[in-house]
Structure formats: C-alpha cells, structure tokens
Amino acid sequence: MSVMKEFTKGLWKENPVLVLLLGMCPTLAVTSSATNGLGMGVATMFVLMGSNIVISALRRIVPKKIRIPVYIVVIATFVTIVDLVMQAYAPTALYEALGIFIPLIVVNCIVLGRAEAFASKNGVGKSILDALGMGLGFTLALVALGGTREFLASGSLFEVKMIPGWNTEFMLMTSAPGAFIILGLFLAGMNSMNMRKAKAEGKSYKAANLNCSTCNICDLGGEGKE
C-alpha cells in the first residue's frame, strides 16, 4: 500500500465511524455540537498517534502473551496526558461536556484496534500515517455529525448563530434519538454513494466485514495468524 493510501484509507474507505462503526459510544454521546466533536476527535487522535508510535517501536520486544496489557498501559499513559492537559488548558465548558468520555478513550476500540491490527505489525513511519488518517477520519466524522445536530437544533455552528432568528431549539437533535437518526442518515448516504460508485465501475459494493479472520486481539497465547 502506498504512503498516500496508508493515510487516506481512514478518511473514507475505512473511516472508523462511517464504515467500520467503531467508537460508537463517544460518537453518539458527545456530538451534540461541532465543538464537542472536534475536541473529542483531536483528543482521540493524539492518543492514537502516541500509542501507535510507542507500540510500533516496542513491537519486537513485547512478549505476545502480555501484549494486550502492555498496549493498555501505553494507551492509558497518553489518555492521562490528554486528560490533564485538557483540564488545565481547554475551555471549562468543553472539558465538562466531554466528561467521562476522555478517560474512556483507554477502552476505545479504535485505539486498541489500530495498536493490535497495525502498529504491532508495521514500522513507526507507517504507524504514524495510519494514526493520522484514522484519527483525522474519526475527527471529521464527529465534527460533521456534531455540526449537523447543532445546526438542526439551534441554527448555530461552532456556537456561532448562523440563523439569527432561530430562537426555539429543536430538542430532538440534542438528545440520543437525534444522534441515532443523524448517524443513520450519514451511513445511508455513504453506502448509497459507494454503491453508485461501484455500479459505475461495473463492480458490486460490499460493506466492510469485521470478524475474527481480520483480528487476533483475543489470541493471548500468540498462536493466531501474524
């Protein structure tokens, strides 16, 4: 895979949210506004970048039987850094809005999944590109979802009123059902575009398939495929 493809795969073809359907908990919980989505996305991207670099650098010396605990310790270290930095420098409203979902990045399946599926098998350079692409794809998806919900709820974007006369909030968009509805529309639109593209190229579109054949994260004994 070329250098550019390593980076761009996370933006569209393997977007963590819109294709792989990973990280659904923070995706649905914190995207009540574009600002919240951006904050969560950047925090996750930093953790993803740092953990990918360290895990890739240590991949040859970490015993397979303890690799998962090691990955979690590495990820937790970067999550702690992000949490402390945001607590010190991020706007109070943003930090409080993200709340428990910052510490929960430790168990975000995007971060642990990239550590196991990519960083543990590739060099530092490729792991950086993978983290950047996946992190940016996750951030863009969260900002798009949060921006759409914020605009439909109050006519604003990044807390800037785009429609001055919009005085009554559409409360559905700020609630969990609104998040499911907008995300469902996003997924339907993306699948529709991929199906049309495949049809134009004379191919059949097949959605991403996640199963045990593409992952060995449960192989604590190190007997699975490399």
C-alpha positions as CSV (number, residue, x, y, z in Angstrom):
1,M,0.0,0.0,0.0
2,S,1.4,3.4,-1.0
3,V,2.2,6.1,1.6
4,M,-0.8,8.2,0.5
5,K,-3.2,5.2,0.8
6,E,-2.0,4.5,4.3
7,F,-3.1,8.0,5.2
8,T,-6.3,8.4,3.2
9,K,-7.8,5.0,4.0
10,G,-9.1,6.3,7.3
11,L,-10.7,9.3,5.8
12,W,-13.2,7.4,3.6
13,K,-12.6,3.8,2.7
14,E,-12.0,2.6,6.2
15,N,-13.5,5.6,8.2
16,P,-13.7,4.4,11.8
17,V,-17.2,5.8,12.3
18,L,-18.9,5.7,8.9
19,V,-17.5,2.4,7.6
20,L,-16.1,0.3,10.5
21,L,-18.7,1.6,13.0
22,L,-16.1,1.8,15.8
23,G,-16.2,4.2,18.8
24,M,-20.0,4.5,18.7
25,C,-20.2,5.4,22.4
26,P,-18.4,8.8,22.2
27,T,-19.7,9.3,18.7
28,L,-23.3,9.3,19.8
29,A,-22.7,10.8,23.3
30,V,-20.6,13.9,22.7
31,T,-21.6,15.1,19.3
32,S,-24.3,17.5,20.4
33,S,-22.2,20.3,18.9
34,A,-19.4,20.7,16.4
35,T,-17.1,22.0,19.1
36,N,-17.6,18.9,21.3
37,G,-17.0,16.6,18.3
38,L,-13.8,18.5,17.4
39,G,-12.5,18.3,21.0
40,M,-13.2,14.6,21.3
41,G,-11.7,13.9,17.8
42,V,-8.5,15.8,18.5
43,A,-8.0,14.1,21.9
44,T,-8.5,10.7,20.4
45,M,-6.2,11.4,17.5
46,F,-3.4,12.5,19.9
47,V,-3.8,9.2,21.9
48,L,-3.9,7.2,18.7
49,M,-0.8,8.9,17.4
50,G,1.2,8.5,20.6
51,S,0.2,4.9,21.3
52,N,0.9,3.8,17.6
53,I,4.4,5.3,17.8
54,V,5.3,3.6,21.1
55,I,3.7,0.3,20.3
56,S,5.3,0.1,16.9
57,A,8.7,0.9,18.4
58,L,8.3,-1.8,21.0
59,R,6.7,-4.4,18.9
60,R,9.7,-6.7,18.6
61,I,10.4,-6.8,22.4
62,V,7.0,-7.2,23.9
63,P,6.1,-10.8,24.5
64,K,2.9,-11.9,22.7
65,K,1.3,-13.3,25.9
66,I,1.3,-9.9,27.6
67,R,0.9,-7.6,24.6
68,I,-2.7,-6.5,25.4
69,P,-1.9,-5.4,29.0
70,V,1.2,-3.5,27.6
71,Y,-0.9,-1.8,24.9
72,I,-3.5,-0.7,27.5
73,V,-0.8,0.7,29.8
74,V,0.7,2.7,26.9
75,I,-2.7,3.9,25.8
76,A,-3.7,4.8,29.4
77,T,-0.5,6.9,29.7
78,F,-1.4,9.1,26.7
79,V,-5.0,9.3,27.8
80,T,-3.8,10.6,31.2
81,I,-1.7,13.2,29.5
82,V,-4.6,14.4,27.3
83,D,-6.9,14.5,30.3
84,L,-4.5,16.6,32.4
85,V,-3.7,19.0,29.5
86,M,-7.4,19.5,28.7
87,Q,-8.2,20.0,32.4
88,A,-5.5,22.7,32.5
89,Y,-6.0,24.5,29.2
90,A,-9.2,23.5,27.5
91,P,-12.3,25.7,28.0
92,T,-14.2,24.5,31.1
93,A,-17.4,24.0,29.1
94,L,-15.7,21.7,26.6
95,Y,-13.9,19.7,29.3
96,E,-17.1,19.2,31.3
97,A,-19.1,18.3,28.2
98,L,-16.6,15.6,27.2
99,G,-16.5,14.4,30.9
100,I,-16.0,10.7,31.4
101,F,-15.5,10.1,27.7
102,I,-11.9,11.4,27.8
103,P,-10.8,8.7,30.3
104,L,-12.8,6.2,28.4
105,I,-10.5,6.6,25.4
106,V,-8.5,3.9,27.1
107,V,-11.0,1.3,26.0
108,N,-11.9,2.9,22.7
109,C,-11.9,0.1,20.2
110,I,-10.4,2.4,17.5
111,V,-7.2,3.0,19.5
112,L,-6.7,-0.6,20.8
113,G,-7.7,-2.0,17.4
114,R,-5.1,0.1,15.5
115,A,-2.5,-0.9,18.0
116,E,-3.2,-4.6,17.6
117,A,-4.1,-4.7,13.9
118,F,-1.5,-2.2,12.5
119,A,1.1,-0.7,14.9
120,S,2.2,-4.0,16.3
121,K,2.9,-5.3,12.7
122,N,4.4,-2.2,11.0
123,G,7.2,0.3,11.4
124,V,6.9,3.7,13.1
125,G,6.5,5.7,9.8
126,K,3.6,3.7,8.6
127,S,2.0,3.6,12.1
128,I,2.2,7.4,12.2
129,L,0.4,7.7,8.8
130,D,-2.2,5.1,10.0
131,A,-2.8,7.1,13.2
132,L,-3.1,10.4,11.3
133,G,-5.6,9.0,8.8
134,M,-7.7,7.1,11.3
135,G,-7.6,10.0,13.8
136,L,-8.5,12.6,11.2
137,G,-11.3,10.4,9.8
138,F,-12.7,10.0,13.3
139,T,-12.5,13.7,13.9
140,L,-14.1,14.7,10.6
141,A,-17.0,12.3,11.2
142,L,-17.6,13.6,14.8
143,V,-17.4,17.3,13.6
144,A,-19.8,16.6,10.7
145,L,-22.2,14.7,13.0
146,G,-22.0,17.3,15.8
147,G,-22.2,20.2,13.3
148,T,-25.4,18.8,11.7
149,R,-27.0,18.2,15.1
150,E,-26.1,21.6,16.4
151,F,-27.4,23.4,13.3
152,L,-30.6,21.5,13.2
153,A,-31.1,22.1,16.9
154,S,-30.5,25.8,17.1
155,G,-29.3,27.2,13.8
156,S,-25.8,27.6,15.0
157,L,-22.4,26.1,14.1
158,F,-19.4,26.1,16.4
159,E,-21.6,28.1,18.8
160,V,-21.9,30.9,16.2
161,K,-25.5,31.7,15.3
162,M,-25.9,31.1,11.6
163,I,-29.7,31.9,11.6
164,P,-30.2,34.9,14.0
165,G,-34.0,34.5,14.1
166,W,-33.8,30.9,15.3
167,N,-34.9,31.2,18.9
168,T,-36.5,27.9,19.7
169,E,-34.3,24.8,19.9
170,F,-35.2,21.6,18.2
171,M,-34.6,19.4,21.3
172,L,-34.7,16.1,19.4
173,M,-31.3,16.8,17.8
174,T,-29.6,17.3,21.2
175,S,-30.8,14.0,22.5
176,A,-29.7,10.4,22.0
177,P,-32.5,9.6,19.5
178,G,-31.4,12.6,17.4
179,A,-27.9,11.3,17.3
180,F,-29.1,7.8,16.1
181,I,-31.2,9.4,13.4
182,I,-28.5,11.7,12.0
183,L,-25.8,8.9,12.2
184,G,-28.2,6.6,10.4
185,L,-28.8,9.1,7.6
186,F,-25.0,9.6,7.3
187,L,-24.4,5.9,7.0
188,A,-27.2,5.5,4.4
189,G,-25.8,8.4,2.4
190,M,-22.3,7.0,2.4
191,N,-23.4,3.5,1.5
192,S,-25.5,5.0,-1.3
193,M,-22.5,6.9,-2.7
194,N,-20.3,3.8,-2.5
195,M,-22.9,1.6,-4.2
196,R,-23.3,4.1,-7.1
197,K,-19.5,4.4,-7.5
198,A,-19.2,0.6,-7.6
199,K,-22.0,0.3,-10.1
200,A,-20.4,2.9,-12.4
201,E,-17.2,0.9,-12.3
202,G,-19.1,-2.3,-13.0
203,K,-18.4,-3.8,-9.6
204,S,-20.6,-4.9,-6.7
205,Y,-20.3,-3.0,-3.4
206,K,-19.6,-4.9,-0.3
207,A,-19.6,-3.2,3.1
208,A,-16.6,-3.6,5.4
209,N,-16.7,-7.0,7.2
210,L,-15.3,-7.2,10.7
211,N,-14.7,-10.7,12.0
212,C,-12.1,-12.8,13.8
213,S,-10.3,-13.5,10.5
214,T,-9.2,-9.9,10.4
215,C,-8.1,-9.6,14.0
216,N,-6.0,-11.6,16.5
217,I,-6.7,-9.4,19.5
218,C,-8.1,-12.3,21.5
219,D,-5.1,-14.6,20.7
220,L,-3.4,-14.0,24.1
221,G,-1.3,-17.2,23.5
222,G,0.2,-15.8,20.3
223,E,-0.9,-18.8,18.2
224,G,-3.1,-16.8,15.7
225,K,-2.1,-15.6,12.3
226,E,0.5,-12.9,12.1
